[in-house]
Amino acid sequence: MQDQEIAATPTVTICGAGLAGSLMAIYLARRGFQVEVFERSGDPRKDQAPAGRSINLALAERGIDALRGVGLHHRVARFALPMRGRMVHGLDSEPLLQPYGQSDSEVIYSVHRARLNTALLDAAESTRRVRIHFSQELLELNLVSGMADFLDHASGRRYQRPVQPLIGADGAGSAVREALARHLEMEVDARLLDHGYLELTVPPGPGGRHMMDPAALHIWPRGNYMMIALPNADGSFTNTLFLASTGDPSFNSLDSFDRFHRFMAAQFPDAMASLSMLEQDYHENPVGIMGTIRCPHWHAGGEAVLIGDAAHALVPFHGQGMNCAFEDCAELDRCVAESATWDQAFSRFQRARRGNADAIADMALENYLEMRDAVLDPGYVLRRALEQELERRHPDQFVPRYSMVMFRRIPYALAQQRGRTNLEILRKLTSGVERLDDVDYVLASRLVQQLEPLEPEAPNDMTTT
Ligand SMILES: Cc1cc2nc3c(=O)[nH]c(=O)nc-3n(C[C@H](O)[C@H](O)[C@H](O)COP(=O)(O)OP(=O)(O)OC[C@H]3O[C@@H](n4cnc5c(N)ncnc54)[C@H](O)[C@@H]3O)c2cc1C
């Protein structure tokens, strides 16, 4: 099986029909494969999505491009809300918008996870080559025999079936990754963040209107913790409180609603009136965990490969986990098209993506500090204004790191490297400077012109037609 020819393979199996698994199924169906997808949960089109699991997500250019690759971006645009910047809510100041980019086209989109998943599942099934088996959990995988044990949650029956080649899109707690780790005797580096998250609801205001500006991602930075809010199409917002798990204040120390309410009222006073379901959310929504998973091998020969969170779970602070998982799908599809065997395709895929996944994992961790703390720092605000000014003056050569990650498809590792160079330039130019007008733009030009030009930005085609 190891060198199995791709051209002679009728069926590919995918474990997990979440965001990556369902998009991957569409890509493979378009290449002519029959695709069997096994999903532990019930069909989200019939069952209610579980509470407290990032109800909405920020979709950016990398994710959009992968949807574009299967002609789905226009469909997703119907329920995607553009966000043009961060609305920063200081404790004692009026909210202030920090634009993400230079123009109206440089926006990210708030998308409803369940709606997006539904759109992908519908599109996968409409290819007529994809069969999705819901409530089927992969329990064990034998990478020598190519057989997997599944549990049918409806009947409680356990059964075996052949699964090679297998794509593990079963998320951060991946059973496929566990089997791979055993088979290859590899160490998986899984680091849980010592902060958790709690989702809170801001229901629609009178007449179904949003209670805050819906064209922004709202942030309440508070140093060691923060709250954010993303808009939903029905006029509501989903807020997420990110806070330490232990210590004071922490999810541990806020162990009664009374304490929690006092903390929220003191730290987020301008949000309290709209958080009308606070008590219910506090009692009913789970505190989620977050972490980074790095894995030295993503595949075992041509038998199985990992994609999405199964290969590289990220903390959510750059809004890139799904975007990166979608980019994986497009890349794996390219590798399959360019390879004769599954082993070749999977190892090409790992080569193309692993360093990039490591880079975005680092940048996502760094962004937590930026969001919860730095956005209020005058030095940061000046550097941010200067990087936008430098981009205006030298659009081919100087692109802010945030824009490289969110609005471009520059490999993450290159964005990380160029981001470091940018920071050196910005620090040099702002040393002893308090206002943008006082920057030495002759020196700026000299420094920026030493940089290699970057690929131009793709036009924004997130329209409904
Ligand atoms: C609070 C939070 C906010 C986030 N915000 C953003 C954001 O703004 N933008 C962004 O790009 N990303 C964001 N992410 C990350 C994003 O949610 C993930 O990166 C994305 O869901 C990964 O997709 P996936 O398909 O790899 O995994 P998942 O979405 O986790 O899907 C895995 C699927 O596999 C199934 N499964 C698991 N085990 C088995 C098994 N043994 N057998 C069968 N099926 C199985 C699961 O039921 C699930 O359906 C956020 C994450 C969190 C926690």
The ligand as an SDF file (V2000), in Angstrom:
LIG
                    3D

 53 58  0  0  0  0  0  0  0  0999 V2000
  -11.9540   30.4990   20.6620 C   0  0  0  0  0  0  0  0  0  0  0  0
  -11.4440   30.1870   19.2890 C   0  0  0  0  0  0  0  0  0  0  0  0
  -11.5160   31.1600   18.3180 C   0  0  0  0  0  0  0  0  0  0  0  0
  -11.0400   30.9120   17.0360 C   0  0  0  0  0  0  0  0  0  0  0  0
  -11.0830   31.9080   16.1130 N   0  0  0  0  0  0  0  0  0  0  0  0
  -10.5840   31.6980   14.8720 C   0  0  0  0  0  0  0  0  0  0  0  0
  -10.6360   32.7220   13.8820 C   0  0  0  0  0  0  0  0  0  0  0  0
  -11.1350   33.8150   14.1270 O   0  0  0  0  0  0  0  0  0  0  0  0
  -10.1230   32.4610   12.6400 N   0  0  0  0  0  0  0  0  0  0  0  0
   -9.5460   31.2680   12.3450 C   0  0  0  0  0  0  0  0  0  0  0  0
   -9.0610   31.0920   11.2170 O   0  0  0  0  0  0  0  0  0  0  0  0
   -9.5030   30.2650   13.2650 N   0  0  0  0  0  0  0  0  0  0  0  0
   -9.9990   30.4490   14.4990 C   0  0  0  0  0  0  0  0  0  0  0  0
   -9.9790   29.4430   15.4270 N   0  0  0  0  0  0  0  0  0  0  0  0
   -9.3450   28.1620   15.0550 C   0  0  0  0  0  0  0  0  0  0  0  0
  -10.3110   27.2540   14.3060 C   0  0  0  0  0  0  0  0  0  0  0  0
  -11.4730   27.0300   15.0830 O   0  0  0  0  0  0  0  0  0  0  0  0
   -9.6430   25.9260   14.0130 C   0  0  0  0  0  0  0  0  0  0  0  0
   -8.3430   26.1440   13.5230 O   0  0  0  0  0  0  0  0  0  0  0  0
  -10.4300   25.1390   12.9690 C   0  0  0  0  0  0  0  0  0  0  0  0
  -11.6780   24.7800   13.5030 O   0  0  0  0  0  0  0  0  0  0  0  0
   -9.6470   23.9030   12.5490 C   0  0  0  0  0  0  0  0  0  0  0  0
  -10.4230   23.1230   11.6930 O   0  0  0  0  0  0  0  0  0  0  0  0
  -10.2390   21.5460   11.6800 P   0  0  0  0  0  0  0  0  0  0  0  0
  -11.2210   21.0610   10.6800 O   0  0  0  0  0  0  0  0  0  0  0  0
   -8.8120   21.2180   11.5290 O   0  0  0  0  0  0  0  0  0  0  0  0
  -10.6560   21.0740   13.1330 O   0  0  0  0  0  0  0  0  0  0  0  0
  -12.0900   21.0920   13.7970 P   0  0  0  0  0  0  0  0  0  0  0  0
  -12.8440   22.2860   13.3450 O   0  0  0  0  0  0  0  0  0  0  0  0
  -11.8510   20.9100   15.2530 O   0  0  0  0  0  0  0  0  0  0  0  0
  -12.8150   19.8060   13.2030 O   0  0  0  0  0  0  0  0  0  0  0  0
  -12.4440   18.5080   13.5650 C   0  0  0  0  0  0  0  0  0  0  0  0
  -13.6220   17.5840   13.3350 C   0  0  0  0  0  0  0  0  0  0  0  0
  -13.2200   16.2450   13.5640 O   0  0  0  0  0  0  0  0  0  0  0  0
  -14.1960   15.5860   14.3470 C   0  0  0  0  0  0  0  0  0  0  0  0
  -13.5310   14.5080   15.1010 N   0  0  0  0  0  0  0  0  0  0  0  0
  -12.6770   14.6490   16.1450 C   0  0  0  0  0  0  0  0  0  0  0  0
  -12.2440   13.4420   16.5570 N   0  0  0  0  0  0  0  0  0  0  0  0
  -12.8270   12.5320   15.7570 C   0  0  0  0  0  0  0  0  0  0  0  0
  -12.7720   11.1110   15.6900 C   0  0  0  0  0  0  0  0  0  0  0  0
  -12.0140   10.4010   16.5370 N   0  0  0  0  0  0  0  0  0  0  0  0
  -13.4990   10.4680   14.7460 N   0  0  0  0  0  0  0  0  0  0  0  0
  -14.2660   11.1930   13.8690 C   0  0  0  0  0  0  0  0  0  0  0  0
  -14.3670   12.5300   13.9020 N   0  0  0  0  0  0  0  0  0  0  0  0
  -13.6450   13.2020   14.8190 C   0  0  0  0  0  0  0  0  0  0  0  0
  -14.7740   16.6840   15.2330 C   0  0  0  0  0  0  0  0  0  0  0  0
  -16.0600   16.3520   15.6940 O   0  0  0  0  0  0  0  0  0  0  0  0
  -14.7820   17.8750   14.2810 C   0  0  0  0  0  0  0  0  0  0  0  0
  -15.9710   17.9620   13.5390 O   0  0  0  0  0  0  0  0  0  0  0  0
  -10.4720   29.6530   16.7120 C   0  0  0  0  0  0  0  0  0  0  0  0
  -10.4280   28.6590   17.6940 C   0  0  0  0  0  0  0  0  0  0  0  0
  -10.9090   28.9240   18.9620 C   0  0  0  0  0  0  0  0  0  0  0  0
  -10.8340   27.8510   20.0000 C   0  0  0  0  0  0  0  0  0  0  0  0
  1  2  1  0
  2  3  1  0
  2 52  2  0
  3  4  2  0
  4  5  1  0
  4 50  1  0
  5  6  2  0
  6  7  1  0
  6 13  1  0
  7  8  2  0
  7  9  1  0
  9 10  1  0
 10 11  2  0
 10 12  1  0
 12 13  2  0
 13 14  1  0
 14 15  1  0
 14 50  1  0
 15 16  1  0
 16 17  1  0
 16 18  1  0
 18 19  1  0
 18 20  1  0
 20 21  1  0
 20 22  1  0
 22 23  1  0
 23 24  1  0
 24 25  2  0
 24 26  1  0
 24 27  1  0
 27 28  1  0
 28 29  2  0
 28 30  1  0
 28 31  1  0
 31 32  1  0
 32 33  1  0
 33 34  1  0
 33 48  1  0
 34 35  1  0
 35 36  1  0
 35 46  1  0
 36 37  1  0
 36 45  1  0
 37 38  2  0
 38 39  1  0
 39 40  1  0
 39 45  2  0
 40 41  1  0
 40 42  2  0
 42 43  1  0
 43 44  2  0
 44 45  1  0
 46 47  1  0
 46 48  1  0
 48 49  1  0
 50 51  2  0
 51 52  1  0
 52 53  1  0
M  END
$$$$
